[in-house]
């Protein structure tokens, strides 16, 4: 009798839950959308933003803009049920000027026209001041 109780207990053992992803650095649009379905409050954050500027998600302004705004995004792919994602996505990048300037040369007009760049607060340091401080 005890063996059957142990067997029954082992069969009904709970599965370890999958970890939720809240921070994304190098991601694809599909991985981000799948993650936002599970956890709609997340951040696209990188202190080495070349991964964003050279990555797969950089030109998916519709997804990024809607997630940043907190708007609903209807996500539907063949073989799965449609999902209405209402995400709140924080975006924070630290970039060297040359990396960001290269991005602007290649994609700047599209990023401006889509409203993507208007969602950022840009800051820069004055290198002359920092040289004097050292």
N, CA, C and O atoms as a printed pandas DataFrame, in Angstrom:
     atom_number atom_name residue_name chain_id  residue_number  x_coord  y_coord  z_coord
0              1         N          UNK        A               1    0.822   -1.192    0.000
1              2        CA          UNK        A               1    0.000    0.000    0.000
2              3         C          UNK        A               1    0.865    1.255    0.000
3              4         O          UNK        A               1    0.556    2.217   -0.703
4              5         N          UNK        A               2    1.931    1.256    0.771
5              6        CA          UNK        A               2    2.809    2.423    0.822
6              7         C          UNK        A               2    3.492    2.669   -0.519
7              8         O          UNK        A               2    3.666    3.818   -0.926
8              9         N          UNK        A               3    3.878    1.597   -1.208
9             10        CA          UNK        A               3    4.538    1.739   -2.502
10            11         C          UNK        A               3    3.616    2.397   -3.521
11            12         O          UNK        A               3    4.059    3.234   -4.309
12            13         N          UNK        A               4    2.341    2.027   -3.512
13            14        CA          UNK        A               4    1.379    2.626   -4.441
14            15         C          UNK        A               4    1.161    4.099   -4.120
15            16         O          UNK        A               4    0.994    4.906   -5.034
16            17         N          UNK        A               5    1.157    4.458   -2.865
17            18        CA          UNK        A               5    1.008    5.860   -2.467
18            19         C          UNK        A               5    2.214    6.674   -2.919
19            20         O          UNK        A               5    2.071    7.808   -3.377
20            21         N          UNK        A               6    3.398    6.092   -2.787
21            22        CA          UNK        A               6    4.624    6.787   -3.234
22            23         C          UNK        A               6    4.616    6.927   -4.750
23            24         O          UNK        A               6    4.966    7.986   -5.271
24            25         N          UNK        A               7    4.225    5.884   -5.461
25            26        CA          UNK        A               7    4.143    5.940   -6.927
26            27         C          UNK        A               7    3.163    7.018   -7.366
27            28         O          UNK        A               7    3.456    7.795   -8.275
28            29         N          UNK        A               8    2.027    7.068   -6.737
29            30        CA          UNK        A               8    1.006    8.070   -7.063
30            31         C          UNK        A               8    1.552    9.479   -6.792
31            32         O          UNK        A               8    1.326   10.405   -7.572
32            33         N          UNK        A               9    2.252    9.618   -5.707
33            34        CA          UNK        A               9    2.828   10.920   -5.362
34            35         C          UNK        A               9    3.872   11.345   -6.408
35            36         O          UNK        A               9    3.904   12.505   -6.819
36            37         N          UNK        A              10    4.718   10.409   -6.832
37            38        CA          UNK        A              10    5.761   10.729   -7.810
38            39         C          UNK        A              10    5.164   11.099   -9.166
39            40         O          UNK        A              10    5.690   11.968   -9.861
40            41         N          UNK        A              11    4.088   10.455   -9.536
41            42        CA          UNK        A              11    3.427   10.758  -10.806
42            43         C          UNK        A              11    2.829   12.162  -10.779
43            44         O          UNK        A              11    2.857   12.869  -11.786
44            45         N          UNK        A              12    2.293   12.562   -9.637
45            46        CA          UNK        A              12    1.635   13.870   -9.542
46            47         C          UNK        A              12    2.579   14.986   -9.098
47            48         O          UNK        A              12    2.131   16.083   -8.763
48            49         N          UNK        A              13    3.886   14.709   -9.093
49            50        CA          UNK        A              13    4.857   15.720   -8.673
50            51         C          UNK        A              13    4.753   16.947   -9.586
51            52         O          UNK        A              13    4.729   16.805  -10.809
52            53         N          UNK        A              14    4.692   18.135   -9.010
53            54        CA          UNK        A              14    4.554   19.334   -9.843
54            55         C          UNK        A              14    5.815   19.581  -10.674
55            56         O          UNK        A              14    6.927   19.242  -10.269
56            57         N          UNK        A              15    5.613   20.165  -11.818
57            58        CA          UNK        A              15    6.717   20.516  -12.699
58            59         C          UNK        A              15    7.254   21.883  -12.303
59            60         O          UNK        A              15    6.507   22.768  -11.886
60            61         N          UNK        A              16    8.543   22.032  -12.441
61            62        CA          UNK        A              16    9.170   23.317  -12.145
62            63         C          UNK        A              16    8.671   24.352  -13.159
63            64         O          UNK        A              16    8.698   24.087  -14.361
64            65         N          UNK        A              17    8.219   25.515  -12.705
65            66        CA          UNK        A              17    7.699   26.508  -13.648
66            67         C          UNK        A              17    8.818   27.100  -14.499
67            68         O          UNK        A              17    9.968   27.195  -14.068
68            69         N          UNK        A              18    8.455   27.493  -15.713
69            70        CA          UNK        A              18    9.414   28.163  -16.589
70            71         C          UNK        A              18    9.667   29.560  -16.052
71            72         O          UNK        A              18    8.730   30.236  -15.627
72            73         N          UNK        A              19   10.907   30.001  -16.063
73            74        CA          UNK        A              19   11.178   31.355  -15.567
74            75         C          UNK        A              19   10.586   32.412  -16.500
75            76         O          UNK        A              19   10.601   32.251  -17.720
76            77         N          UNK        A              20   10.074   33.479  -15.924
77            78        CA          UNK        A              20    9.552   34.584  -16.714
78            79         C          UNK        A              20   10.713   35.487  -17.107
79            80         O          UNK        A              20   11.668   35.663  -16.351
80            81         N          UNK        A              21   10.612   36.040  -18.273
81            82        CA          UNK        A              21   11.656   36.954  -18.745
82            83         C          UNK        A              21   11.125   38.380  -18.634
83            84         O          UNK        A              21   10.074   38.719  -19.177
84            85         N          UNK        A              22   11.871   39.187  -17.928
85            86        CA          UNK        A              22   11.498   40.588  -17.767
86            87         C          UNK        A              22   12.469   41.521  -18.479
87            88         O          UNK        A              22   12.095   42.623  -18.882
88            89         N          UNK        A              23   13.711   41.082  -18.633
89            90        CA          UNK        A              23   14.739   41.907  -19.246
90            91         C          UNK        A              23   15.215   41.222  -20.525
91            92         O          UNK        A              23   15.588   40.049  -20.519
92            93         N          UNK        A              24   15.192   41.975  -21.610
93            94        CA          UNK        A              24   15.658   41.483  -22.902
94            95         C          UNK        A              24   16.815   42.359  -23.349
95            96         O          UNK        A              24   16.784   43.579  -23.184
96            97         N          UNK        A              25   17.830   41.731  -23.915
97            98        CA          UNK        A              25   18.955   42.498  -24.443
98            99         C          UNK        A              25   19.136   42.199  -25.922
99           100         O          UNK        A              25   19.177   43.117  -26.741
100          101         N          UNK        A              26   19.242   40.940  -26.266
101          102        CA          UNK        A              26   19.414   40.510  -27.649
102          103         C          UNK        A              26   18.287   39.537  -27.936
103          104         O          UNK        A              26   18.340   38.381  -27.516
104          105         N          UNK        A              27   17.272   39.994  -28.645
105          106        CA          UNK        A              27   16.076   39.181  -28.839
106          107         C          UNK        A              27   15.554   39.323  -30.259
107          108         O          UNK        A              27   15.897   40.266  -30.973
108          109         N          UNK        A              28   14.734   38.386  -30.649
109          110        CA          UNK        A              28   14.039   38.461  -31.930
110          111         C          UNK        A              28   12.628   38.969  -31.670
111          112         O          UNK        A              28   12.159   38.928  -30.532
112          113         N          UNK        A              29   11.941   39.449  -32.709
113          114        CA          UNK        A              29   10.553   39.892  -32.514
114          115         C          UNK        A              29    9.666   38.775  -31.946
115          116         O          UNK        A              29    8.866   39.021  -31.044
116          117         N          UNK        A              30    9.805   37.556  -32.467
117          118        CA          UNK        A              30    8.974   36.445  -31.985
118          119         C          UNK        A              30    9.247   36.148  -30.511
119          120         O          UNK        A              30    8.312   35.965  -29.731
120          121         N          UNK        A              31   10.520   36.101  -30.130
121          122        CA          UNK        A              31   10.865   35.815  -28.734
122          123         C          UNK        A              31   10.337   36.915  -27.812
123          124         O          UNK        A              31    9.849   36.624  -26.720
124          125         N          UNK        A              32   10.429   38.163  -28.240
125          126        CA          UNK        A              32    9.913   39.263  -27.429
126          127         C          UNK        A              32    8.398   39.161  -27.287
127          128         O          UNK        A              32    7.869   39.291  -26.183
128          129         N          UNK        A              33    7.701   38.930  -28.389
129          130        CA          UNK        A              33    6.238   38.825  -28.327
130          131         C          UNK        A              33    5.793   37.625  -27.497
131          132         O          UNK        A              33    4.854   37.733  -26.709
132          133         N          UNK        A              34    6.450   36.497  -27.665
133          134        CA          UNK        A              34    6.117   35.326  -26.842
134          135         C          UNK        A              34    6.346   35.635  -25.363
135          136         O          UNK        A              34    5.532   35.266  -24.516
136          137         N          UNK        A              35    7.443   36.304  -25.057
137          138        CA          UNK        A              35    7.725   36.668  -23.669
138          139         C          UNK        A              35    6.714   37.656  -23.117
139          140         O          UNK        A              35    6.302   37.550  -21.962
140          141         N          UNK        A              36    6.309   38.624  -23.944
141          142        CA          UNK        A              36    5.323   39.611  -23.487
142          143         C          UNK        A              36    3.945   38.989  -23.281
143          144         O          UNK        A              36    3.142   39.502  -22.502
144          145         N          UNK        A              37    3.670   37.890  -23.975
145          146        CA          UNK        A              37    2.408   37.164  -23.727
146          147         C          UNK        A              37    2.390   36.621  -22.300
147          148         O          UNK        A              37    1.360   36.658  -21.628
148          149         N          UNK        A              38    3.530   36.121  -21.847
149          150        CA          UNK        A              38    3.629   35.544  -20.502
150          151         C          UNK        A              38    3.822   36.607  -19.431
151          152         O          UNK        A              38    3.267   36.498  -18.338
152          153         N          UNK        A              39    4.596   37.620  -19.735
153          154        CA          UNK        A              39    4.904   38.673  -18.772
154          155         C          UNK        A              39    4.917   40.009  -19.504
155          156         O          UNK        A              39    5.942   40.397  -20.065
156          157         N          UNK        A              40    3.789   40.717  -19.507
157          158        CA          UNK        A              40    3.667   41.915  -20.340
158          159         C          UNK        A              40    4.426   43.149  -19.842
159          160         O          UNK        A              40    4.491   44.148  -20.558
160          161         N          UNK        A              41    4.991   43.108  -18.655
161          162        CA          UNK        A              41    5.778   44.228  -18.149
162          163         C          UNK        A              41    7.249   43.836  -18.233
163          164         O          UNK        A              41    7.707   42.969  -17.488
164          165         N          UNK        A              42    7.987   44.475  -19.140
165          166        CA          UNK        A              42    9.359   44.049  -19.383
166          167         C          UNK        A              42   10.211   45.237  -19.831
167          168         O          UNK        A              42    9.722   46.352  -20.009
168          169         N          UNK        A              43   11.485   44.957  -20.002
169          170        CA          UNK        A              43   12.411   45.981  -20.458
170          171         C          UNK        A              43   13.336   45.461  -21.529
171          172         O          UNK        A              43   13.815   44.329  -21.462
172          173         N          UNK        A              44   13.583   46.299  -22.521
173          174        CA          UNK        A              44   14.594   46.054  -23.537
174          175         C          UNK        A              44   15.754   46.954  -23.139
175          176         O          UNK        A              44   15.752   48.151  -23.425
176          177         N          UNK        A              45   16.741   46.368  -22.478
177          178        CA          UNK        A              45   17.769   47.146  -21.791
178          179         C          UNK        A              45   19.144   46.614  -22.158
179          180         O          UNK        A              45   19.379   45.406  -22.153
180          181         N          UNK        A              46   20.053   47.536  -22.477
181          182        CA          UNK        A              46   21.403   47.101  -22.806
182          183         C          UNK        A              46   22.411   48.204  -22.542
183          184         O          UNK        A              46   22.198   49.360  -22.907
184          185         N          UNK        A              47   23.512   47.833  -21.904
185          186        CA          UNK        A              47   24.624   48.762  -21.758
186          187         C          UNK        A              47   25.612   48.584  -22.908
187          188         O          UNK        A              47   26.602   49.310  -22.997
188          189         N          UNK        A              48   25.354   47.645  -23.763
189          190        CA          UNK        A              48   26.112   47.441  -25.002
190          191         C          UNK        A              48   25.097   47.398  -26.132
191          192         O          UNK        A              48   24.821   46.335  -26.687
192          193         N          UNK        A              49   24.549   48.544  -26.468
193          194        CA          UNK        A              49   23.403   48.575  -27.368
194          195         C          UNK        A              49   23.724   48.219  -28.811
195          196         O          UNK        A              49   22.829   48.209  -29.655
196          197         N          UNK        A              50   24.974   47.930  -29.105
197          198        CA          UNK        A              50   25.275   47.432  -30.444
198          199         C          UNK        A              50   24.478   46.159  -30.716
199          200         O          UNK        A              50   24.151   45.869  -31.867
200          201         N          UNK        A              51   24.158   45.391  -29.659
201          202        CA          UNK        A              51   23.349   44.181  -29.844
202          203         C          UNK        A              51   21.962   44.525  -30.377
203          204         O          UNK        A              51   21.389   43.758  -31.152
204          205         N          UNK        A              52   21.415   45.675  -29.969
205          206        CA          UNK        A              52   20.127   46.125  -30.510
206          207         C          UNK        A              52   20.312   46.653  -31.929
207          208         O          UNK        A              52   19.580   46.257  -32.836
208          209         N          UNK        A              53   21.276   47.536  -32.130
209          210        CA          UNK        A              53   21.447   48.195  -33.414
210          211         C          UNK        A              53   21.885   47.246  -34.527
211          212         O          UNK        A              53   21.680   47.547  -35.703
212          213         N          UNK        A              54   22.476   46.121  -34.183
213          214        CA          UNK        A              54   22.873   45.112  -35.173
214          215         C          UNK        A              54   21.944   43.895  -35.135
215          216         O          UNK        A              54   22.133   42.956  -35.909
216          217         N          UNK        A              55   20.952   43.897  -34.255
217          218        CA          UNK        A              55   20.107   42.728  -34.036
218          219         C          UNK        A              55   18.863   42.677  -34.896
219          220         O          UNK        A              55   18.688   43.469  -35.821
220          221         N          UNK        A              56   18.005   41.731  -34.571
221          222        CA          UNK        A              56   16.825   41.424  -35.371
222          223         C          UNK        A              56   15.626   42.322  -35.092
223          224         O          UNK        A              56   14.770   42.488  -35.962
224          225         N          UNK        A              57   15.547   42.894  -33.921
225          226        CA          UNK        A              57   14.326   43.602  -33.550
226          227         C          UNK        A              57   14.354   45.090  -33.884
227          228         O          UNK        A              57   13.323   45.757  -33.796
228          229         N          UNK        A              58   15.488   45.609  -34.257
229          230        CA          UNK        A              58   15.672   47.057  -34.390
230          231         C          UNK        A              58   14.709   47.725  -35.369
231          232         O          UNK        A              58   14.389   48.901  -35.193
232          233         N          UNK        A              59   14.245   47.027  -36.375
233          234        CA          UNK        A              59   13.381   47.644  -37.379
234          235         C          UNK        A              59   11.914   47.247  -37.256
235          236         O          UNK        A              59   11.137   47.444  -38.190
236          237         N          UNK        A              60   11.542   46.703  -36.139
237          238        CA          UNK        A              60   10.145   46.321  -35.917
238          239         C          UNK        A              60    9.468   47.407  -35.078
239          240         O          UNK        A              60    9.056   47.184  -33.940
240          241         N          UNK        A              61    9.372   48.584  -35.685
241          242        CA          UNK        A              61    8.893   49.759  -34.968
242          243         C          UNK        A              61    7.458   49.618  -34.490
243          244         O          UNK        A              61    7.110   50.142  -33.432
244          245         N          UNK        A              62    6.628   48.927  -35.240
245          246        CA          UNK        A              62    5.229   48.758  -34.824
246          247         C          UNK        A              62    5.125   48.030  -33.494
247          248         O          UNK        A              62    4.393   48.453  -32.600
248          249         N          UNK        A              63    5.854   46.943  -33.371
249          250        CA          UNK        A              63    5.868   46.174  -32.119
250          251         C          UNK        A              63    6.428   47.027  -30.987
251          252         O          UNK        A              63    5.819   47.141  -29.923
252          253         N          UNK        A              64    7.593   47.624  -31.225
253          254        CA          UNK        A              64    8.264   48.398  -30.178
254          255         C          UNK        A              64    7.447   49.617  -29.753
255          256         O          UNK        A              64    7.332   49.905  -28.562
256          257         N          UNK        A              65    6.886   50.323  -30.716
257          258        CA          UNK        A              65    6.097   51.520  -30.386
258          259         C          UNK        A              65    4.853   51.166  -29.576
259          260         O          UNK        A              65    4.554   51.809  -28.570
260          261         N          UNK        A              66    4.133   50.142  -30.024
261          262        CA          UNK        A              66    2.917   49.764  -29.291
262          263         C          UNK        A              66    3.231   49.254  -27.890
263          264         O          UNK        A              66    2.519   49.569  -26.937
264          265         N          UNK        A              67    4.294   48.468  -27.765
265          266        CA          UNK        A              67    4.653   47.953  -26.442
266          267         C          UNK        A              67    5.115   49.086  -25.536
267          268         O          UNK        A              67    4.797   49.091  -24.347
268          269         N          UNK        A              68    5.849   50.032  -26.071
269          270        CA          UNK        A              68    6.313   51.176  -25.268
270          271         C          UNK        A              68    5.117   52.026  -24.826
271          272         O          UNK        A              68    5.078   52.503  -23.692
272          273         N          UNK        A              69    4.147   52.213  -25.721
273          274        CA          UNK        A              69    2.966   53.026  -25.420
274          275         C          UNK        A              69    1.979   52.319  -24.498
275          276         O          UNK        A              69    1.135   52.972  -23.883
276          277         N          UNK        A              70    2.070   51.002  -24.394
277          278        CA          UNK        A              70    1.103   50.244  -23.606
278          279         C          UNK        A              70   -0.159   49.933  -24.390
279          280         O          UNK        A              70   -1.173   49.558  -23.801
280          281         N          UNK        A              71   -0.116   50.084  -25.715
281          282        CA          UNK        A              71   -1.265   49.765  -26.568
282          283         C          UNK        A              71   -1.380   48.257  -26.776
283          284         O          UNK        A              71   -0.428   47.508  -26.556
284          285         N          UNK        A              72   -2.548   47.837  -27.200
285          286        CA          UNK        A              72   -2.753   46.424  -27.517
286          287         C          UNK        A              72   -2.118   46.095  -28.860
287          288         O          UNK        A              72   -2.129   46.903  -29.789
288          289         N          UNK        A              73   -1.570   44.901  -28.940
289          290        CA          UNK        A              73   -0.959   44.398  -30.169
290          291         C          UNK        A              73   -1.525   43.012  -30.413
291          292         O          UNK        A              73   -1.320   42.105  -29.606
292          293         N          UNK        A              74   -2.242   42.838  -31.531
293          294        CA          UNK        A              74   -2.825   41.539  -31.861
294          295         C          UNK        A              74   -1.767   40.690  -32.550
295          296         O          UNK        A              74   -1.314   41.007  -33.650
296          297         N          UNK        A              75   -1.387   39.623  -31.896
297          298        CA          UNK        A              75   -0.316   38.738  -32.351
298          299         C          UNK        A              75   -0.936   37.423  -32.779
299          300         O          UNK        A              75   -1.488   36.692  -31.957
300          301         N          UNK        A              76   -0.845   37.118  -34.085
301          302        CA          UNK        A              76   -1.450   35.900  -34.599
302          303         C          UNK        A              76   -0.509   35.274  -35.613
303          304         O          UNK        A              76   -0.103   35.912  -36.585
304          305         N          UNK        A              77   -0.174   34.033  -35.375
305          306        CA          UNK        A              77    0.673   33.278  -36.289
306          307         C          UNK        A              77   -0.017   31.964  -36.615
307          308         O          UNK        A              77   -0.809   31.446  -35.828
308          309         N          UNK        A              78    0.298   31.436  -37.788
309          310        CA          UNK        A              78   -0.268   30.163  -38.224
310          311         C          UNK        A              78    0.072   29.097  -37.185
311          312         O          UNK        A              78    1.207   29.005  -36.719
312          313         N          UNK        A              79   -0.914   28.310  -36.840
313          314        CA          UNK        A              79   -0.694   27.198  -35.914
314          315         C          UNK        A              79   -0.846   27.565  -34.450
315          316         O          UNK        A              79   -0.635   26.723  -33.577
316          317         N          UNK        A              80   -1.208   28.808  -34.168
317          318        CA          UNK        A              80   -1.423   29.181  -32.764
318          319         C          UNK        A              80   -2.633   30.098  -32.666
319          320         O          UNK        A              80   -3.050   30.709  -33.650
320          321         N          UNK        A              81   -3.178   30.183  -31.483
321          322        CA          UNK        A              81   -4.326   31.055  -31.259
322          323         C          UNK        A              81   -3.876   32.513  -31.237
323          324         O          UNK        A              81   -2.771   32.812  -30.784
324          325         N          UNK        A              82   -4.724   33.424  -31.723
325          326        CA          UNK        A              82   -4.371   34.845  -31.647
326          327         C          UNK        A              82   -4.249   35.295  -30.186
327          328         O          UNK        A              82   -4.970   34.821  -29.308
328          329         N          UNK        A              83   -3.325   36.213  -29.959
329          330        CA          UNK        A              83   -3.125   36.743  -28.612
330          331         C          UNK        A              83   -3.170   38.260  -28.687
331          332         O          UNK        A              83   -2.558   38.872  -29.562
332          333         N          UNK        A              84   -3.890   38.843  -27.775
333          334        CA          UNK        A              84   -3.937   40.294  -27.683
334          335         C          UNK        A              84   -2.995   40.705  -26.549
335          336         O          UNK        A              84   -3.300   40.505  -25.374
336          337         N          UNK        A              85   -1.863   41.273  -26.910
337          338        CA          UNK        A              85   -0.826   41.621  -25.931
338          339         C          UNK        A              85   -0.969   43.095  -25.572
339          340         O          UNK        A              85   -0.949   43.964  -26.444
340          341         N          UNK        A              86   -1.111   43.357  -24.302
341          342        CA          UNK        A              86   -1.131   44.736  -23.809
342          343         C          UNK        A              86    0.086   44.884  -22.903
343          344         O          UNK        A              86    0.016   44.674  -21.692
344          345         N          UNK        A              87    1.193   45.249  -23.520
345          346        CA          UNK        A              87    2.469   45.276  -22.815
346          347         C          UNK        A              87    2.841   46.687  -22.384
347          348         O          UNK        A              87    2.338   47.677  -22.916
348          349         N          UNK        A              88    3.726   46.748  -21.417
349          350        CA          UNK        A              88    4.400   47.994  -21.069
350          351         C          UNK        A              88    5.892   47.676  -21.107
351          352         O          UNK        A              88    6.424   46.979  -20.243
352          353         N          UNK        A              89    6.542   48.206  -22.129
353          354        CA          UNK        A              89    7.941   47.905  -22.381
354          355         C          UNK        A              89    8.790   49.143  -22.121
355          356         O          UNK        A              89    8.562   50.201  -22.708
356          357         N          UNK        A              90    9.754   49.000  -21.248
357          358        CA          UNK        A              90   10.740   50.047  -21.010
358          359         C          UNK        A              90   11.909   49.794  -21.946
359          360         O          UNK        A              90   12.336   48.653  -22.124
360          361         N          UNK        A              91   12.420   50.853  -22.539
361          362        CA          UNK        A              91   13.568   50.711  -23.428
362          363         C          UNK        A              91   14.669   51.636  -22.923
363          364         O          UNK        A              91   14.455   52.835  -22.750
364          365         N          UNK        A              92   15.840   51.068  -22.691
365          366        CA          UNK        A              92   16.974   51.848  -22.201
366          367         C          UNK        A              92   18.256   51.326  -22.842
367          368         O          UNK        A              92   18.612   50.160  -22.669
368          369         N          UNK        A              93   18.943   52.188  -23.578
369          370        CA          UNK        A              93   20.178   51.802  -24.245
370          371         C          UNK        A              93   21.303   52.761  -23.884
371          372         O          UNK        A              93   21.089   53.961  -23.714
372          373         N          UNK        A              94   22.488   52.214  -23.771
373          374        CA          UNK        A              94   23.693   53.023  -23.673
374          375         C          UNK        A              94   24.512   52.694  -24.915
375          376         O          UNK        A              94   24.854   51.537  -25.163
376          377         N          UNK        A              95   24.820   53.729  -25.689
377          378        CA          UNK        A              95   25.513   53.504  -26.951
378          379         C          UNK        A              95   26.661   54.480  -27.123
379          380         O          UNK        A              95   26.590   55.631  -26.691
380          381         N          UNK        A              96   27.708   54.008  -27.753
381          382        CA          UNK        A              96   28.786   54.890  -28.155
382          383         C          UNK        A              96   28.285   55.728  -29.325
383          384         O          UNK        A              96   27.509   55.233  -30.143
384          385         N          UNK        A              97   28.710   56.982  -29.421
385          386        CA          UNK        A              97   28.214   57.862  -30.491
386          387         C          UNK        A              97   28.376   57.277  -31.895
387          388         O          UNK        A              97   27.474   57.418  -32.721
388          389         N          UNK        A              98   29.493   56.630  -32.182
389          390        CA          UNK        A              98   29.696   56.107  -33.539
390          391         C          UNK        A              98   28.682   55.015  -33.886
391          392         O          UNK        A              98   28.214   54.946  -35.023
392          393         N          UNK        A              99   28.343   54.167  -32.923
393          394        CA          UNK        A              99   27.351   53.102  -33.158
394          395         C          UNK        A              99   25.984   53.708  -33.435
395          396         O          UNK        A              99   25.294   53.300  -34.368
396          397         N          UNK        A             100   25.596   54.685  -32.618
397          398        CA          UNK        A             100   24.294   55.319  -32.794
398          399         C          UNK        A             100   24.250   56.114  -34.101
399          400         O          UNK        A             100   23.238   56.086  -34.801
400          401         N          UNK        A             101   25.315   56.809  -34.432
401          402        CA          UNK        A             101   25.354   57.581  -35.678
402          403         C          UNK        A             101   25.256   56.678  -36.898
403          404         O          UNK        A             101   24.599   57.037  -37.875
404          405         N          UNK        A             102   25.898   55.510  -36.862
405          406        CA          UNK        A             102   25.768   54.540  -37.956
406          407         C          UNK        A             102   24.315   54.093  -38.112
407          408         O          UNK        A             102   23.809   53.981  -39.229
408          409         N          UNK        A             103   23.658   53.841  -36.999
409          410        CA          UNK        A             103   22.241   53.444  -37.037
410          411         C          UNK        A             103   21.404   54.558  -37.666
411          412         O          UNK        A             103   20.549   54.295  -38.513
412          413         N          UNK        A             104   21.651   55.796  -37.252
413          414        CA          UNK        A             104   20.888   56.923  -37.803
414          415         C          UNK        A             104   21.109   57.083  -39.304
415          416         O          UNK        A             104   20.174   57.405  -40.036
416          417         N          UNK        A             105   22.326   56.863  -39.763
417          418        CA          UNK        A             105   22.605   56.965  -41.202
418          419         C          UNK        A             105   21.809   55.934  -41.989
419          420         O          UNK        A             105   21.272   56.234  -43.055
420          421         N          UNK        A             106   21.737   54.714  -41.458
421          422        CA          UNK        A             106   21.074   53.625  -42.179
422          423         C          UNK        A             106   19.561   53.627  -41.994
423          424         O          UNK        A             106   18.822   53.381  -42.947
424          425         N          UNK        A             107   19.092   53.903  -40.776
425          426        CA          UNK        A             107   17.677   53.705  -40.460
426          427         C          UNK        A             107   16.997   54.936  -39.859
427          428         O          UNK        A             107   15.832   54.875  -39.464
428          429         N          UNK        A             108   17.718   56.041  -39.790
429          430        CA          UNK        A             108   17.216   57.217  -39.089
430          431         C          UNK        A             108   15.893   57.760  -39.602
431          432         O          UNK        A             108   15.008   58.079  -38.809
432          433         N          UNK        A             109   15.744   57.870  -40.916
433          434        CA          UNK        A             109   14.499   58.425  -41.461
434          435         C          UNK        A             109   13.301   57.547  -41.121
435          436         O          UNK        A             109   12.239   58.058  -40.764
436          437         N          UNK        A             110   13.460   56.263  -41.226
437          438        CA          UNK        A             110   12.376   55.338  -40.886
438          439         C          UNK        A             110   12.094   55.378  -39.385
439          440         O          UNK        A             110   10.933   55.363  -38.974
440          441         N          UNK        A             111   13.142   55.428  -38.567
441          442        CA          UNK        A             111   12.958   55.478  -37.113
442          443         C          UNK        A             111   12.279   56.773  -36.695
443          444         O          UNK        A             111   11.435   56.769  -35.799
444          445         N          UNK        A             112   12.640   57.883  -37.336
445          446        CA          UNK        A             112   11.984   59.171  -37.039
446          447         C          UNK        A             112   10.545   59.157  -37.537
447          448         O          UNK        A             112    9.623   59.524  -36.809
448          449         N          UNK        A             113   10.359   58.730  -38.781
449          450        CA          UNK        A             113    9.026   58.736  -39.389
450          451         C          UNK        A             113    8.022   57.866  -38.662
451          452         O          UNK        A             113    6.831   58.177  -38.637
452          453         N          UNK        A             114    8.488   56.786  -38.073
453          454        CA          UNK        A             114    7.584   55.879  -37.353
454          455         C          UNK        A             114    7.275   56.383  -35.942
455          456         O          UNK        A             114    6.375   55.872  -35.276
456          457         N          UNK        A             115    8.024   57.381  -35.497
457          458        CA          UNK        A             115    7.841   57.878  -34.135
458          459         C          UNK        A             115    8.678   57.149  -33.103
459          460         O          UNK        A             115    8.588   57.444  -31.911
460          461         N          UNK        A             116    9.487   56.204  -33.542
461          462        CA          UNK        A             116   10.297   55.417  -32.618
462          463         C          UNK        A             116   11.282   56.295  -31.847
463          464         O          UNK        A             116   11.387   56.188  -30.625
464          465         N          UNK        A             117   11.997   57.155  -32.552
465          466        CA          UNK        A             117   13.011   57.977  -31.884
466          467         C          UNK        A             117   12.405   58.996  -30.926
467          468         O          UNK        A             117   13.072   59.423  -29.984
468          469         N          UNK        A             118   11.166   59.391  -31.147
469          470        CA          UNK        A             118   10.547   60.384  -30.258
470          471         C          UNK        A             118   10.239   59.816  -28.882
471          472         O          UNK        A             118    9.864   60.569  -27.984
472          473         N          UNK        A             119   10.384   58.535  -28.693
473          474        CA          UNK        A             119   10.120   57.897  -27.404
474          475         C          UNK        A             119   11.341   57.876  -26.482
475          476         O          UNK        A             119   11.268   57.349  -25.372
476          477         N          UNK        A             120   12.442   58.434  -26.927
477          478        CA          UNK        A             120   13.689   58.381  -26.166
478          479         C          UNK        A             120   14.106   59.756  -25.658
479          480         O          UNK        A             120   13.813   60.789  -26.260
480          481         N          UNK        A             121   14.792   59.725  -24.545
481          482        CA          UNK        A             121   15.473   60.907  -24.029
482          483         C          UNK        A             121   16.951   60.667  -24.298
483          484         O          UNK        A             121   17.546   59.730  -23.766
484          485         N          UNK        A             122   17.532   61.515  -25.123
485          486        CA          UNK        A             122   18.930   61.350  -25.511
486          487         C          UNK        A             122   19.806   62.230  -24.638
487          488         O          UNK        A             122   19.499   63.399  -24.404
488          489         N          UNK        A             123   20.891   61.657  -24.162
489          490        CA          UNK        A             123   21.866   62.436  -23.407
490          491         C          UNK        A             123   23.251   62.092  -23.915
491          492         O          UNK        A             123   23.481   61.029  -24.493
492          493         N          UNK        A             124   24.158   63.009  -23.686
493          494        CA          UNK        A             124   25.538   62.817  -24.101
494          495         C          UNK        A             124   26.425   63.597  -23.150
495          496         O          UNK        A             124   26.009   64.607  -22.582
496          497         N          UNK        A             125   27.641   63.124  -22.984
497          498        CA          UNK        A             125   28.567   63.856  -22.127
498          499         C          UNK        A             125   29.475   64.723  -22.990
499          500         O          UNK        A             125   29.736   64.410  -24.151
500          501         N          UNK        A             126   29.939   65.790  -22.417
501          502        CA          UNK        A             126   30.898   66.654  -23.072
502          503         C          UNK        A             126   32.281   66.098  -22.758
503          504         O          UNK        A             126   32.730   66.146  -21.613
504          505         N          UNK        A             127   32.955   65.570  -23.779
505          506        CA          UNK        A             127   34.245   64.919  -23.542
506          507         C          UNK        A             127   35.312   65.912  -23.102
507          508         O          UNK        A             127   36.260   65.523  -22.421
508          509         N          UNK        A             128   35.185   67.174  -23.469
509          510        CA          UNK        A             128   36.167   68.176  -23.031
510          511         C          UNK        A             128   36.105   68.343  -21.514
511          512         O          UNK        A             128   37.140   68.466  -20.859
512          513         N          UNK        A             129   34.901   68.348  -20.958
513          514        CA          UNK        A             129   34.728   68.497  -19.512
514          515         C          UNK        A             129   35.295   67.285  -18.789
515          516         O          UNK        A             129   35.971   67.432  -17.771
516          517         N          UNK        A             130   35.022   66.070  -19.310
517          518        CA          UNK        A             130   35.505   64.874  -18.631
518          519         C          UNK        A             130   37.030   64.772  -18.681
519          520         O          UNK        A             130   37.635   64.226  -17.758
520          521         N          UNK        A             131   37.659   65.282  -19.732
521          522        CA          UNK        A             131   39.123   65.266  -19.823
522          523         C          UNK        A             131   39.713   66.173  -18.742
523          524         O          UNK        A             131   40.749   65.855  -18.159
524          525         N          UNK        A             132   39.049   67.306  -18.475
525          526        CA          UNK        A             132   39.548   68.231  -17.451
526          527         C          UNK        A             132   39.397   67.644  -16.063
527          528         O          UNK        A             132   40.225   67.898  -15.188
528          529         N          UNK        A             133   38.345   66.858  -15.850
529          530        CA          UNK        A             133   38.088   66.259  -14.545
530          531         C          UNK        A             133   39.160   65.219  -14.216
531          532         O          UNK        A             133   39.584   65.105  -13.066
532          533         N          UNK        A             134   39.588   64.479  -15.202
533          534        CA          UNK        A             134   40.584   63.421  -14.974
534          535         C          UNK        A             134   41.884   64.065  -14.596
535          536         O          UNK        A             134   42.871   63.370  -14.356
